[in-house]
Amino acid sequence: MPQPVSQMKAWLIVTLLFFFMFINFADKLVIGLAAGPIMRDLELTPSQFGYIASSFFFLFSLSGLCTGFIVNRVATKYALTAMSLVWAAAQFLVVGAASYGTLLTSRILLGAGEGPATPVSLHSLYKWFENERRTFPASIMNSLGAAAGVFASAPILAWIIQAYGWQAAFGTLGVVGLMWVALWLLLGAEGPISDPVPEQGASTVEWPRISYGRLLTSRTFIGSVCCGFAAYWTVTLVVSWVPSFLNKSLGYDSQTAAWLVSLESAIAAGFAFLVGWASQAMLQAGVSSRRARGLLTGAFAVASGIALCSMTYLPSDSVKLALLIAGLAIPNGIYPLVFAMVGEIVPTRQRGAALATLAAIFTSAGLVAPTVMGYAVERGATVEGGFSNGFLVTSAILLAAGVIGLLIINPEADRSRILQGSVPDPASSLVTSAGR
């Protein structure tokens, strides 16, 4: 029998995980805010800086995948603690003597620690909320926490970089990470919610273990990967190149550029919050997950692609800025939806690995996007022309992914297809037939 859930404790966990994602994205953002001073001090070309930004993702996906299988058996409380300690160590690494090599090592280590962040934190959160009630708290934790991390930290980190140097900004983030670890060890816990039955009232046997091949070839998983990949491409540009685009192409000074990145993050946070609320309300009103989650996911990718494509052809800087902010904010509504859909079609004991596999594949966008933009900037006839070419590539990826998502994502159909032919786990215990 599932244990009763304390709503106060559940929302305390959401709060702690919100700040976990807050720190996660502040850690990512600092490299973009410090791009100018870093390239100047280390005498780097745009393509070399692109390599450093992309190096963050060298072990990101592999680490996320491996950790996802580990948390099928290890408590998420301890996994999240270990990850946060790695983040802090990586930031402290560049506080002393900085060089191209130490910065590269720091970003690779940080990426290895942050790769499992989203799937493991969602796996932890899902243990506190039933399927129909997960989208809203997940959007608060993931999209709102990520956007708030960029919004609140951008001006502060920009000020620290200007006043004390870019290494001081990295060290500050290391200290903040250690503070979160202390709170998490004191207040964090595992939730009591486990598997529902396969279909409402249809069986009294726990959801059977499924093959990962059946999961990976499901249409919902493939569509979620495509849309997640496109959305993550935009996120990596926000934390690596957008501050430089605002400075070098649109002419804003560094502090103003940081505030504009904060504005984009605030809009992204508000949008993700509304998406989580609206999607959950639709599900509770009886709307299918295909519509309440799948169609929204594809539509957001298409809308973002149209906005970024339009931006490159318009002469007005103010209109460019508005379309840039819209094009970068809209994909934040995708994350809570794709993770919830994949979480919907797998049993709890396999969910950590399933979410990690999803994240490992689509976050590989981060390994490519900063380098592609770096080459585009370096090889463009002008800096502005180079950025425009880079954003056109981004637009094409978003449009293609969105169309795929609209056509193939269908959680209910895939849930039934995955369960057909699966054999109940002999070790499964009986649960009530009330189900979901």
N, C-alpha and C positions, 0 to 999 in steps of 0.2 A: 504494500500500500504506500502511495506517496505521502510524504510527511507534509504537515501544514506549513505554509510559507508566511513568515512575518513580513508584512509589507514595509514596515519601517526599516527592517534589516535589508530587504531587497533594494530599497531606494538608497540606503547608505552605500551598498555595493555599487549601484549605478553612479553615485557621486564620486566614489573613489576611482572607479574605472574611467569616469569622465576626465579626471585630472591625470590619470595615466596616459590617456590619449592626448591630452593637452601638452604634456611634457614631450611625448613622442613627436608631435609635429613642430614644437618649438626647436627640438633637436635637429629636425630636418631643415628647418627654415634658416638657421643661423649661417649656413654655408652660402646661401643666396644673398643674404643681407651683407655678408662680408666679402662678396665676390670682388669688388673693386680693390679694397685694401689687400686682399690675398694675392690677386694677380699682380698688383704693384710691388708688394714686398717680396714675393717669390719669383717675380719676373716671368709670369706665365702667359701663354697665348690663350685666346678663347677656346681652342680645341683642347689644350692641356687642362684648362679649368673644367671643361666638359667631361674629361676623363675622371677628374677627381669627383665631380658630382655624380657621375655614373658608378664610380667604384663603391659607393654606398650600397649598391644593389648587387655587388659581386657575389656575396654569400647570402643576400637577403632572402631570396626565394628558397634556396636549399635549406637554410636554417629554419624558415617557416614551415617547410614540409616536414623536416625531421622532428621538430618540436611538436607539431600537430599529432604525430603518432605517439610521441612520448606522453602527452597529456591525456591520451586515452586511458593511461594507467597511473599517471602521477597527478596529484592535486594541483589545480590551476593556481592556488595561492602561492605555492612554492615556485612554480614555473615563472609566474609574473615577477616574483621577488628576484630570482636569478637574472631575468632579463633586464630589470631596472638597474641592477648592480653593474651589468656589462655596459649599459648606456653611460652611467656615470664614469666608469673607468675610461671609456673611449674619449669622453670630453676632456678629462683631466690630462690625457696623453699629450695634447698640443699646448698645454698651458706653459710648459717650459720652452726649450729651444724648438722653434718651428722650422720645418723644412717641407719640401714637396713629399718626401718619403714618410715623415711622421704624420702629415695631414692625410695622405693616402691610407696609411695604416689605420688611423683613427676612424676614417669614414667606413672602411671595410669592416672594422670591429663593431662600429655602431650599427651598421646595416645587418650584421649577423645577429645582434641583440634585438633589433627592432623588427626583423622579418616576421617573427611569430606574433607580434603585438596584437594585430586586429583579430585573427582567428582565435587566439587563446583567450583574449579578453571577452570576445563574444561567446565563446564556449562557457566561460565562467558566468557571464550574465544570463545566458539561456537556462542555467540551472535554477534561476530565481523567478522565471516567468514562463507561463504556458505559451504555446505557439501563437494563439490569437492575440496575445498581449505583448509580444516581443518587439515588434517593429518600432514602436514609439520609444521605449527605453533604449533600444539599440541605436536609434538615430540620435538620441541625446548623448549617449556615450561615444559613439564612433564619429558621426558627422559633426555634431555640435562640439564635441570635445576637440576634434581635430581643427575645426575652423576657429574655435575660441583660442586654441593654442597659437595659431598664426596671428589672429586679431590682437590678442593682448600682448603677446611677446614681441611682435615686430617693432613697435616704436621703442620699447624698453631695450631690446637688443641693439637696435640702431643707435640709441643714445650711448649705451655701454661701449659699442665699437668706436663711436666718434670720440668719446671722452677718455676711454681707458685702453682701447685697442681691441682687435678682434679676438685675441687669445683670451682676454678677460671674459668675453661673452661666452666662450666655450666653457670656461671654468665655472661661471655662474650656473649654467645649465647642469653641470655635474653636481653641484651642491643641492640644487632643487630636486634632482633625481634621488639623492640620498634621503632627503626629507620625506619624499613620497614613500620610499621603502619602509621607513619607520612607522608611518601611519598605516600602511597596508598590513604589516606584520601584527600590529595592534588590533586592527578592526576588520581585516579581510576574513572571509570564510567561504566554504563551498556551499552551494545551494542544494536543496533537497529534491528538486524536480528531475525525474528521469523519463523513460520512454512512455509515450501514449500507446494505446493499442493501435494496430494498423488502420482500422476503419471504425467509425463510431458504432458501437454496439455489435460489431460483426464477429468479435472473437474475444476470448479471455486469455490469449497467449501473448506474451511480450513480442514486440516487433523483432523479426528474425534478423540475424546478421546478413548483410548483403555483400556481394562481391564489389570491389572497387572498380572493376571493369564495367559493371552495370551502371555504376554511378557516373563514371567519367564519360560514358557514351550517351548519357541521357541528354535530351534536347535542352532541358532547363540548365544543366551544368554547362554545356557548351555555350549557350546564349549568355549565361551569367559571366563566364570567362571573357567573352568578347566585349561585353559592355563594361565589365570591370577593368579590363586592359585599357580601353579607351579613356575611361574616367581617370585611371591612375596615371596615364600619360600626362593629363592636364595638371594633376597634383604635383608631379615631379617638376614640371615647368614652373609652377608657382614658387616652389621652394628653391629652385636653382637659377632660373633665368628671368622670371618676370620682373624682379626688382631692377635688373640691368636694362631690360626692355623699356621700363618706365623712365629710367634715367637717361639712357643713351639714344633711344628712338623718339620718345615723346617729350624729352627735355625736362623732366622733373628732377629736383635735387634729391639727394639720398634720403633725407628725413621725410620729405613729402612722399617719395616712392614707398617708404616703409608704411606710412599712414594709409596710402592707397591699397597696399597689400592687406592691411588691416580691414579696410572697408570691404574689400572683396570677401574676406573671410567672414565678416559679420553678416553680409548678405547670404553667403553660402550656409552659414550656421542657421540663419532664420529660415532659409529655404528647406534645408534638411529637416529641421524641426517640424515644419508644416507637412512635409512629405511623410515623415514617420507617423504623425498624428492622423493625416488623411488616409493613409494606407491602412492603418490599424482600424480606423472607424469604418472603412469600407468592408474589411474582413468581418468585423463584428456585426455589420448589417447584412451579412450573407452574400456579399460580392465575392466572386471566385478569386483565388490567388493569382490566376493568370491575368485578370484585369487589375486587381488592386496592387499587384507587385510587378508582374511581367510586362504588361503593356506600358506602365509608367516608366519602367527601366529603359525600354527601347526608345520611347518618346523623348526622354531627357537627353539621351546620347545624340539623337537627331537634332534636337533644338540647340544643343551646345555646338555641334558641328556647323550649323547654319550661321550662328552668331559669330564664330571665329572666322569663318570664310568671308562673311560680309565685311568684317572689320578690316581685312587686308586691302579691300578695294575702295574704301571711303577716305576722302582727303582730310576731313575734320578730325583733329586730335580729340576733341571732346566726345564725338560720336564713337571714335575708335576706343576710347577709354570705357565708355558705357557698354559697348559690345564685348570688349575684353572681359570686363567684370562679369557680365551675364554668362558669357561662354565658359568662364572658369568656375563660376559658382554653381551652375545647374548640375554638373556631374556629381556634386556632393550628395544629391538625392538618390544616387544609384547604389551607394554602398550598403545602407541598411536593408535595401530591397534584395540585392543579390545574395547576401549572406543569409538572410531570413529564408529565401527560397531554397537554397541548398540545405540549410538546417531543417527545412520542412520535409525533405525527401530521404533523410538518413536517420538511423537510430542514434540515441544519445551516446552510446558507448563507442560509436564510430564518428560522431560529429566533429570532434576535435581534429581528427585527421582529414575529414572531408572539407572542413572550412579552411584548414591549412593548405590543402591541395589547391583549392580555389584561389586562395590568396597568393600562393607560390607561383601559380601560372600567370595570373593577371598583373602581379607586381613586377614581373619581368619587364614591364614597360619602363620601369625606372632605370633599368640597365641600358636602355636604348635612347630614351627621349632626350636627356641632357646632352648626350654626345651628338645626336642628330641636330639639335638646335645649335650646338657649338660649331659644327661644320657649316651649317646654313649661314650663321652670322659671319664666320671667317671667309666664306667663299662668295657671299653676296656682293653685288656691285657697290652697294652701300650698306651700312649697318642696318638701317631701316628695311632695306630690301631683303637682307639676309633674314631678319626676324620675320618678315612677311612670308617668306618661303617656308620657314620653320612652322609657322602657324597654319599654313595651307596643308602641310603634311598632317598636322594634328587634326584639322577639320576633316580631311578625307578618312582618317582612322575612326573618328567619332561617327560620321555618317554611315560608314560600312557596318560598324558594330551595332548601331541603333537599328538598322534595317534587319540585321540578323536576329537581334533580340525580339523585335516586333513579330517576326515570322515564326520563331521556333520555341520561345519560352512558354512552358505550360506545366507548372508544378503538380497540379492534380493528376494530369494524365501520366506524368513521369512517376509520380508516387505509386500509382496503381501498377504501372508497367514494371517498376523495380520490384514490387512485392510479389508479382506473379512469378511463380516458379521458385521463389525463395523458400527455403525450408526452415521452420521455426527452430531456434536454438534449443537443443535438448536441455541445456542448463537453465533456460529461462524460467523464472518463477511466474506464477499466475498473478494477474492484476485484475481489477474490476473491469467490467465491460462498459462502464460509463464512458471511458475513452476521453476523447477531446471534448 
